[in-house]
Amino acid sequence: MAAQGIAELAVTVRHARLAGELNIAHKDPFDRLLIAQAPAEDMVLVSNETLFDSFAVRRLW
Protein backbone atom coordinates (compact mmCIF):
# COMPACT_ATOMS: atom_id res chain seq x y z
CA MET A 1 0.00 0.00 0.00
CA ALA A 2 2.81 2.42 0.84
CA ALA A 3 4.29 1.95 -2.64
CA GLN A 4 0.97 3.11 -4.08
CA GLY A 5 0.86 6.15 -1.81
CA ILE A 6 -1.94 4.67 0.31
CA ALA A 7 -1.80 5.19 4.06
CA GLU A 8 -4.12 4.08 6.82
CA LEU A 9 -6.06 6.73 8.64
CA ALA A 10 -6.59 6.29 12.36
CA VAL A 11 -9.90 7.26 13.92
CA THR A 12 -9.36 10.17 16.27
CA VAL A 13 -11.54 11.82 18.87
CA ARG A 14 -11.77 14.80 16.52
CA HIS A 15 -13.15 12.58 13.74
CA ALA A 16 -15.71 11.07 16.11
CA ARG A 17 -16.79 14.52 17.30
CA LEU A 18 -17.16 15.79 13.73
CA ALA A 19 -19.20 12.71 12.78
CA GLY A 20 -21.48 13.24 15.77
CA GLU A 21 -21.97 16.89 14.88
CA LEU A 22 -22.99 16.23 11.27
CA ASN A 23 -26.42 17.64 10.58
CA ILE A 24 -27.49 14.89 8.19
CA ALA A 25 -30.27 12.31 8.19
CA HIS A 26 -27.89 9.41 7.50
CA LYS A 27 -27.62 7.36 10.69
CA ASP A 28 -25.03 4.64 9.85
CA PRO A 29 -22.19 5.40 12.30
CA PHE A 30 -19.39 4.10 10.07
CA ASP A 31 -20.63 6.04 7.04
CA ARG A 32 -20.95 9.17 9.20
CA LEU A 33 -17.34 8.68 10.29
CA LEU A 34 -16.14 8.39 6.69
CA ILE A 35 -18.18 11.46 5.71
CA ALA A 36 -16.51 13.42 8.53
CA GLN A 37 -12.98 12.10 8.01
CA ALA A 38 -12.58 12.72 4.29
CA PRO A 39 -12.97 16.51 4.30
CA ALA A 40 -11.34 16.91 7.72
CA GLU A 41 -8.18 15.30 6.37
CA ASP A 42 -8.54 16.74 2.84
CA MET A 43 -8.78 13.22 1.44
CA VAL A 44 -10.73 11.48 -1.30
CA LEU A 45 -13.05 8.73 -0.12
CA VAL A 46 -12.63 5.55 -2.15
CA SER A 47 -16.04 3.88 -2.30
CA ASN A 48 -18.62 2.69 -4.79
CA GLU A 49 -21.40 3.99 -2.52
CA THR A 50 -23.14 6.77 -4.44
CA LEU A 51 -24.91 7.90 -1.25
CA PHE A 52 -21.69 9.72 -0.29
CA ASP A 53 -22.19 12.08 -3.23
CA SER A 54 -25.01 13.77 -1.31
CA PHE A 55 -22.65 14.90 1.45
CA ALA A 56 -20.04 17.09 -0.32
CA VAL A 57 -17.42 14.36 -0.06
CA ARG A 58 -14.89 13.88 -2.85
CA ARG A 59 -15.36 10.26 -3.93
CA LEU A 60 -13.37 8.02 -6.25
CA TRP A 61 -14.92 4.93 -7.82
PAZAPA-4460 file (N, C-alpha, C; in steps of 0.05 Angstrom, whole numbers, plus 32768, in hexadecimal, padded with zeros to 4 digits):
% residues 61
    n_x    n_y    n_z   ca_x   ca_y   ca_z    c_x    c_y    c_z   seq   type   mol
   8010   7FE8   8000   8000   8000   8000   8011   8019   8000     1      M     A
   8027   8019   800F   8038   8030   8011   8044   8037   7FF5     2      A     A
   804B   8022   7FE6   8056   8027   7FCB   8042   8035   7FB9     3      A     A
   8028   8031   7FBE   8013   803E   7FAE   800B   8059   7FBA     4      Q     A
   8018   8061   7FD0   8011   807B   7FDC   7FF8   807A   7FED     5      G     A
   7FF1   8061   7FF6   7FD9   805D   8006   7FE2   805A   8023     6      I     A
   7FD6   8069   8035   7FDC   8068   8051   7FC2   8063   8061     7      A     A
   7FC5   8055   8078   7FAE   8052   8088   7FA8   806B   8098     8      E     A
   7F8F   806F   809E   7F87   8087   80AD   7F7A   807E   80C7     9      L     A
   7F87   8085   80DD   7F7C   807E   80F7   7F63   808E   80FD    10      A     A
   7F52   8083   810D   7F3A   8091   8116   7F42   80A1   812F    11      V     A
   7F3E   80BB   812F   7F45   80CB   8145   7F2C   80D5   8154    12      T     A
   7F30   80E0   816B   7F19   80EC   8179   7F0D   8103   8169    13      V     A
   7F1E   8112   815B   7F15   8128   814A   7F02   811D   8135    14      R     A
   7F0A   8108   8128   7EF9   80FC   8113   7EDE   80F3   811E    15      H     A
   7EDE   80E6   8136   7EC6   80DD   8142   7EB4   80F5   8149    16      A     A
   7EC0   810B   8153   7EB0   8122   815A   7EA3   812E   8141    17      R     A
   7EB3   8131   812C   7EA9   813C   8113   7E92   812B   8108    18      L     A
   7E95   8110   8109   7E80   80FE   8100   7E67   8102   8110    19      A     A
   7E69   8105   812A   7E52   8109   813B   7E45   8124   8137    20      G     A
   7E54   8137   812E   7E49   8152   812A   7E3C   8156   810E    21      E     A
   7E3F   8142   80FC   7E34   8145   80E1   7E16   8148   80E3    22      L     A
   7E0C   815B   80D5   7DF0   8161   80D4   7DE4   8154   80BA    23      N     A
   7DE4   8139   80BB   7DDA   812A   80A4   7DC7   8114   80AE    24      I     A
   7DB6   810B   809C   7DA3   80F6   80A4   7DAF   80DA   80A5    25      A     A
   7DC6   80D7   8098   7DD2   80BC   8096   7DDB   80B3   80B2    26      H     A
   7DD3   809C   80BA   7DD8   8093   80D6   7DEE   807E   80D9    27      K     A
   7DF7   8072   80C3   7E0B   805D   80C5   7E25   8069   80D1    28      D     A
   7E2E   805F   80E8   7E44   806C   80F6   7E5E   806A   80E6    29      P     A
   7E63   8054   80D9   7E7C   8052   80C9   7E7C   8065   80B1    30      F     A
   7E65   8066   80A3   7E63   8079   808D   7E67   8095   8096    31      D     A
   7E5A   809C   80AD   7E5D   80B7   80B8   7E7B   80BE   80BE    32      R     A
   7E89   80AA   80C8   7EA5   80AE   80CE   7EB5   80B3   80B4    33      L     A
   7EAF   80A4   809F   7EBD   80A8   8086   7EB6   80C3   807A    34      L     A
   7E9D   80CB   807C   7E94   80E5   8072   7EA3   80FC   8081    35      I     A
   7EA8   80F8   809B   7EB6   810C   80AB   7ED4   810C   80A5    36      A     A
   7EDF   80F4   80A3   7EFC   80F2   80A0   7F07   80FD   8086    37      Q     A
   7EFA   80F7   8070   7F04   80FE   8056   7F0A   811D   8053    38      A     A
   7EF6   812E   8058   7EFD   814A   8056   7F0F   8155   806C    39      P     A
   7F0D   8149   8084   7F1D   8152   809A   7F3B   814E   8095    40      A     A
   7F41   8139   8086   7F5C   8132   807F   7F64   8139   8063    41      E     A
   7F51   8147   8055   7F55   814F   8039   7F5C   8136   8028    42      D     A
   7F4C   8121   802B   7F50   8108   801D   7F39   8101   800B    43      M     A
   7F3E   80F0   7FF8   7F29   80E6   7FE6   7F20   80CB   7FF2    44      V     A
   7F06   80C7   7FF3   7EFB   80AF   7FFE   7EF9   809B   7FE6    45      L     A
   7F05   8084   7FEA   7F03   806F   7FD5   7EEC   805C   7FDC    46      V     A
   7ED7   805E   7FCD   7EBF   804E   7FD2   7EAE   804D   7FB9    47      S     A
   7E9F   8037   7FB6   7E8C   8036   7FA0   7E70   803E   7FAA    48      N     A
   7E6E   8047   7FC2   7E54   8050   7FCE   7E4D   806C   7FC4    49      E     A
   7E39   806D   7FB2   7E31   8087   7FA7   7E24   8099   7FBC    50      T     A
   7E1B   808E   7FD2   7E0E   809E   7FE7   7E21   80B3   7FF2    51      L     A
   7E3B   80AF   7FF0   7E4E   80C2   7FFA   7E4E   80DC   7FEA    52      F     A
   7E45   80DA   7FD1   7E44   80F2   7FBF   7E31   8107   7FCA    53      D     A
   7E1F   8100   7FDB   7E0C   8113   7FE6   7E17   8124   7FFD    54      S     A
   7E30   811E   8005   7E3B   812A   801D   7E54   813A   8018    55      F     A
   7E58   8145   8000   7E6F   8156   7FFA   7E8A   8148   8000    56      A     A
   7E8B   812E   7FFB   7EA4   811F   7FFF   7EAF   8119   7FE3    57      V     A
   7EC9   811D   7FE0   7ED6   8116   7FC7   7ED9   80F7   7FC7    58      R     A
   7ECE   80EA   7FB2   7ECD   80CD   7FB1   7ED9   80C3   7F98    59      R     A
   7EE9   80AE   7F9A   7EF5   80A0   7F83   7EE9   8084   7F82    60      L     A
   7EDF   807D   7F6A   7ED6   8063   7F64   7EB9   8065   7F5F    61      W     A
***
